[in-house]
Amino acid sequence: MSKDPDLTGPDLHAGYRSLVRRPGVHAVEVIDQRRLPHETVTLTLADAGAAAAAIRDMTIRGAPLIGAVGAYGLAMALDHDPGDASLAAAHAMLDKTRPTAVNLRWALDRVRAAVRALPVSVRAHAAWREADAIVAEDIAINQAIGVHGLGLLRELAAARELAATRGRAATRVDAVAPARPLNVMTHCNAGALATCGFGTATAPLFLAQSEGLPLHVWVSETRPRLQGANLTAWELAQHGIAHAVFVDSAAGLLMRRGEVDLVLVGADRVAANGDVCNKIGTYDKALAAADNDVPFYVALPSPTFDGSLGSGDMIAIEARAASEVLEVTGRGSDDTTAGATVTVGIAPAGTRAVNFAFDVTPARLVTGYITERGIAKGAGALAALFGRSGGEERGEASGTQRGRGT
Ligand code: MRU
């Protein structure tokens, strides 16, 4: 039997990796993302139950990473019991941890398809190899999205430079004044922490920074779980990229003031018609972008495209606990709480709250999709890149949950 690939290196990031599977070890190491940015703590997931819990409680999160950890969780279950009943039970248990990101179902189906025709004696090994392949492909996808997105950033920077030069000439302002950096707004965390590689929306940013393109990133705090303020700001700091966090509700103002050149977000599931399901608050940004002529791009890896769904209205939207809205958790800074993690209530006792974790941005508001196969402008171009039948192309009927869900 061939040797397990080494997916531990080289170090693709600024010293952190969301997931590490050491050669021959039937467990994975993940960063506990609930403790960032205050502490970088690594946990080992060694059985399917632990993998499921890590996805459910958002120890790990982000569509591609959820898929990878789900795939490894299935391999762990088969280590324990490779029989048909175990395979079905573990698939079902992992699948129901989080409903919205299609990558989880896609990865579980892929591992199941790779092993179920095999003798039980070799199923676990085959499952580990398939999960490793999913991780290796995600790393390559991130890299390719980064390269295509970098081309877009260069174009926007050049166009803005040209406009600024004309403006300076017209107003006779000192022509040697440096142009301001390219201002990119992002939402949630579609970074290395959300994937196995460089991230999706962040990959072009990391490449742009490394080639010296002047850049500034507006980071949406991303209530209620603060993935922007906690995770994206942390990642940008690790890479030395200039950034500022803003309250979610300031996105429209920033765009109206001309402070944003590009909105660039990730995705959890994209329907055949190009509708984009992503973290709650994405839709509002797309509306504001359209109203202010700001280009709105979605970084979209192929496993996140769900061609089996005709529109975004068919995507199940995860509803999470009201406590995530009614409480805020952070690191204390006064004399009594300094250094301690504190959770405080922010509404009167007994207040009800609604907590939809995702929303759907209609395709008409999306300027383009940055995929590993190139940039698609419009749903037609996306279908040409990915094919209209993404579900069948995955090798199995996806059985996607339908209806809005609550
Ligand atoms: O609830 P989360 O933190 O898992 O949501 C993550 C997002 O919405 C990301 O933007 C999306 O998964 C893209 S990650 C490359």
Residues whose N, C-alpha, C, O or C-beta is under 5 A from the ligand:
A	BS01	MRU	R61 G62 A63 H187 C188 N189 A190 A194 T200 Q227 G266 A267 D268 N278 K279
